[in-house]
């Protein structure tokens, strides 16, 4: 999914200077890595408590680098699920990286010329993409020149990746000293932190409506289809938000149309400059 997003992002023929993120203001990009590390501490502790080997836990962090996919892999592996089904499931949980990569890659490309990074660098950097790195880039990139953005993302994401690897090993070693509820709770610290960042920085009506619809639809879809809750919850919630906003715009335009129909002498907005 990350590579597909890079390919789609490179197909976007637009100037990076015009690519302004929505929902995240420019300015301070200090993203705390402690909640993410806490999530991987919990994952390492859960792996130890369920008999999952340390090398496999570290390998999953190094290659998958996404807690939802790693938790799905851990649960399905312990249940004896076929390897093909595990790969498909983990791939589906990573579907969220496709739109992230699509929005991020055009911002990391320079406006052309010798400073444009080669394709292999973008594909390599995309393997380090995570929700925390994406959120940090959306806040920091407006303050950086396009040629500097790929280097900034690589340094931030690589540091984040090393921290998560270390936290996985530390959690595995500290598993016996942590209560079961603490081990399970630590896993949700990272996603909760990302959710708080996203909701705290959402300013537009579109973002607020989309978050509200997703919060309502997501748990309901999970009850009916747990395996498809992330994808279907986002699809249904996003569609509901789009339909509501379209209806809202139409309802807001009705009074203006009614006033124009009852008073033909009243000029339209587009006629004011004539």
C-alpha positions in Angstrom: 0.0 0.0 0.0 2.9 2.4 0.7 4.5 1.7 -2.7 1.1 2.1 -4.4 0.7 5.4 -2.8 4.1 6.5 -4.0 3.2 5.6 -7.5 -0.1 7.4 -7.3 1.6 10.4 -5.7 4.2 10.7 -8.4 1.4 10.7 -11.0 0.1 13.9 -9.5 1.4 16.6 -11.8 1.3 19.7 -9.6 3.7 22.0 -8.0 4.6 21.0 -4.4 4.5 24.7 -3.4 0.8 24.7 -4.1 0.1 21.5 -2.2 -1.1 22.8 1.1 -2.4 20.3 3.7 -5.8 20.6 5.2 -6.6 20.2 8.8 -3.0 20.8 10.1 -1.7 24.3 10.5 1.8 25.3 9.8 4.1 25.9 12.6 5.4 23.8 15.5 5.8 20.1 14.6 7.0 18.7 17.9 5.4 15.3 17.9 5.9 13.3 21.1 7.2 9.7 20.4 6.4 8.5 23.9 2.8 7.4 23.2 4.0 5.5 20.1 6.8 3.8 22.1 4.3 2.9 24.8 2.1 1.2 22.2 5.1 -1.0 21.1 6.0 -1.7 24.7 2.5 -3.1 25.0 2.9 -5.1 21.8 6.2 -6.6 23.0 4.7 -7.5 26.3 1.7 -9.2 24.6 4.0 -11.1 22.3 5.9 -12.5 25.3 2.7 -13.3 27.2 1.3 -15.3 24.3 4.4 -17.2 23.6 5.3 -15.3 20.4 9.1 -15.4 19.9 11.2 -12.3 20.2 12.7 -12.5 16.8 9.3 -12.7 15.2 8.0 -9.7 17.2 11.1 -7.6 16.2 10.8 -8.7 12.6 7.1 -7.7 12.4 8.0 -4.2 13.8 10.8 -3.9 11.3 8.8 -4.9 8.2 5.1 -4.2 9.0 5.7 -1.1 11.2 1.9 -0.7 12.0 0.4 -1.8 15.3 -3.1 -2.8 13.8 -1.5 -5.1 11.3 1.0 -6.5 13.8 -1.8 -7.3 16.3 -3.8 -9.0 13.6 -0.8 -11.0 12.6 -0.1 -12.0 16.2 -3.7 -13.1 16.9 -4.0 -15.0 13.6 -0.6 -16.7 14.0 -1.5 -18.0 17.4 -4.8 -19.3 16.1 -3.1 -21.3 13.4 -4.4 -19.3 10.5 -3.0 -20.0 7.0 -0.1 -17.8 6.0 -2.0 -16.6 2.9 -4.9 -15.3 5.0 -2.6 -13.6 7.4 -0.8 -11.7 4.6 -4.1 -10.6 3.0 -5.5 -9.4 6.4 -2.3 -7.5 7.2 -2.4 -6.0 3.8 -6.0 -4.8 4.3 -5.1 -3.2 7.6 -2.4 -1.2 5.8 -4.9 0.2 3.3 -4.9 3.5 5.2 -1.3 4.1 4.0 -2.5 4.5 0.4 -4.2 7.9 0.9 -1.4 9.0 3.3 1.3 8.3 0.7 -0.8 9.9 -2.1 -1.0 13.2 -0.1 2.6 13.0 1.2 4.7 12.1 -1.8 3.8 15.2 -4.0 4.8 17.4 -1.1 8.3 15.7 -0.9 8.9 16.2 -4.6 10.7 19.4 -5.6 9.3 21.6 -8.3 11.6 20.1 -10.9 15.2 20.4 -11.8 18.2 18.7 -10.3 16.8 18.9 -6.8 14.0 16.5 -7.6 14.7 13.2 -5.7 14.9 10.0 -7.7 12.1 7.5 -7.6 14.0 4.9 -5.5 14.5 7.3 -2.7 10.7 8.0 -2.5 9.9 4.3 -2.6 12.5 3.6 0.1 11.2 6.4 2.3 7.6 5.3 1.9 8.5 2.1 3.8 9.0 4.2 6.9 5.6 5.8 6.6 3.4 5.6 9.8 0.5 7.6 11.1 2.8 9.6 13.5 5.2 10.5 10.8 2.4 11.5 8.4 0.9 13.8 11.1 4.2 15.4 11.8 4.9 16.0 8.1 1.5 17.6 7.5 2.3 20.1 10.2 6.0 20.7 9.4 6.2 20.6 5.6 4.6 24.1 5.0 7.6 25.6 6.7 10.2 23.7 4.7 11.3 24.2 1.2 10.4 21.2 -1.1 14.0 20.0 -1.5 14.3 19.7 2.3 11.2 17.7 3.0 12.3 14.3 2.0 15.4 14.5 4.2 13.3 15.8 7.1 10.8 13.0 6.7 13.5 10.3 6.4 15.3 11.5 9.6 12.1 11.7 11.6 10.6 8.4 10.4 13.9 6.5 10.7 14.3 7.7 14.3 10.7 6.7 15.0 11.3 3.2 13.5 14.4 2.7 15.7 12.5 3.8 18.8 9.6 1.4 18.0 12.1 -1.5 17.5 13.7 -0.7 20.9 10.3 -0.4 22.6 9.3 -3.8 21.2 12.3 -5.5 22.7 12.0 -3.7 26.0 8.3 -4.6 26.3 9.2 -8.2 25.6 11.8 -8.2 28.3 9.5 -6.4 30.8 6.4 -8.5 30.2 6.6 -10.4 33.4 6.7 -7.3 35.5 3.6 -5.7 33.9 0.0 -6.6 34.8 -2.1 -8.0 32.0 -4.4 -4.9 31.9 -1.4 -2.6 31.6 0.0 -4.7 28.7 -3.3 -4.5 26.8 -3.8 -0.8 27.6 -0.4 0.3 26.3 -1.2 -1.0 22.9 -4.0 1.6 22.5 -1.9 4.6 23.6 -0.4 5.2 20.1 -3.7 5.1 18.2 -5.4 7.2 20.8 -2.6 9.8 20.7 -3.0 10.0 16.9 -6.8 10.4 17.3 -6.3 13.2 19.7 -3.9 15.0 17.3 -6.3 14.6 14.4 -9.4 15.8 16.3 -7.5 18.6 17.9 -6.2 20.0 14.6 -9.5 19.6 12.6 -10.9 23.1 11.9 -13.0 22.6 8.8 -16.7 21.6 8.6 -15.7 18.7 6.3 -13.3 17.3 8.8 -15.6 17.6 11.8 -18.5 15.9 10.0 -16.2 13.1 8.7 -14.8 12.4 12.1 -18.3 12.4 13.7 -19.7 10.0 11.0 -16.7 7.7 11.4 -17.0 7.7 15.2 -20.7 6.7 14.9 -20.5 4.2 12.0 -17.1 2.6 12.9 -18.3 0.7 16.1 -21.6 -0.3 14.5 -19.8 -1.8 11.5 -17.3 -3.6 13.8 -20.2 -5.4 15.4 -21.5 -6.7 12.1 -18.2 -7.2 10.2 -15.2 -7.2 12.5 -12.8 -8.2 9.7 -13.9 -5.3 7.5 -14.6 -2.7 10.2 -11.7 -0.3 9.3 -12.3 -0.3 5.5 -16.1 -0.4 5.6 -16.4 2.0 8.5 -14.3 4.6 6.6 -16.2 4.0 3.4 -19.7 4.2 4.9 -18.8 7.1 7.3 -17.1 9.1 4.6 -20.0 8.6 2.2 -22.4 9.7 4.8 -20.4 12.8 5.5 -20.2 13.6 1.8 -24.0 13.2 1.4 -24.7 15.3 4.5 -22.4 18.2 3.3 -23.9 18.1 -0.2 -27.4 18.3 1.3 -26.3 21.1 3.7 -24.9 23.2 0.8 -28.1 22.7 -1.2 -30.2 23.7 1.8 -28.1 26.7 2.5 -28.5 27.8 -1.1 -32.3 27.6 -1.1 -33.0 30.9 0.7 -30.8 32.8 -1.8 -32.6 31.2 -4.8 -36.0 31.9 -3.2 -35.0 35.6 -2.7 -33.8 35.9 -6.3 -37.0 34.4 -7.6 -39.3 36.7 -5.5 -37.2 39.8 -6.3 -35.9 39.7 -9.9 -34.3 43.1 -9.6 -32.0 41.9 -6.9 -28.5 41.3 -8.5 -26.7 38.0 -8.1 -23.4 37.8 -6.4 -21.6 37.3 -9.6 -23.1 40.5 -11.1 -21.7 42.8 -8.4 -18.5 43.4 -10.3 -20.4 44.4 -13.5 
